[in-house]
Amino acid sequence: MSHPNPTGRLAHWSLRLQHFDFTIVHKPVAHNNVPYALFRNPLPRSCDTPTDLLPEYAVVGSLDLHALPP
């Protein structure tokens, strides 16, 4: 990590993730349209509470996991 003395959430996640060996890969919008569309699409303002949206908007994103051989 490039931050010399992380605090708060950054320190929490740094400690939590240091046990894993992973690589972060940037996916351009051209190759990752569905999550980008979900992120950019505003929610309708016709409901009274956010819980009214749960059945229809429960999907937040996606996660691809690839196990590495030991």
Contacts in CASP RR format, 6 or more apart in sequence:
PFRMAT RR
TARGET T0000
AUTHOR 0000-0000-0000
METHOD contacts of the structure
MODEL  1
MSHPNPTGRLAHWSLRLQHFDFTIVHKPVAHNNVPYALFRNPLPRSCDTP
TDLLPEYAVVGSLDLHALPP
1 14 0 8 1.000
3 10 0 8 1.000
6 14 0 8 1.000
21 68 0 8 1.000
29 36 0 8 1.000
34 62 0 8 1.000
35 61 0 8 1.000
35 62 0 8 1.000
38 59 0 8 1.000
38 60 0 8 1.000
38 61 0 8 1.000
43 53 0 8 1.000
43 57 0 8 1.000
44 53 0 8 1.000
47 53 0 8 1.000
END
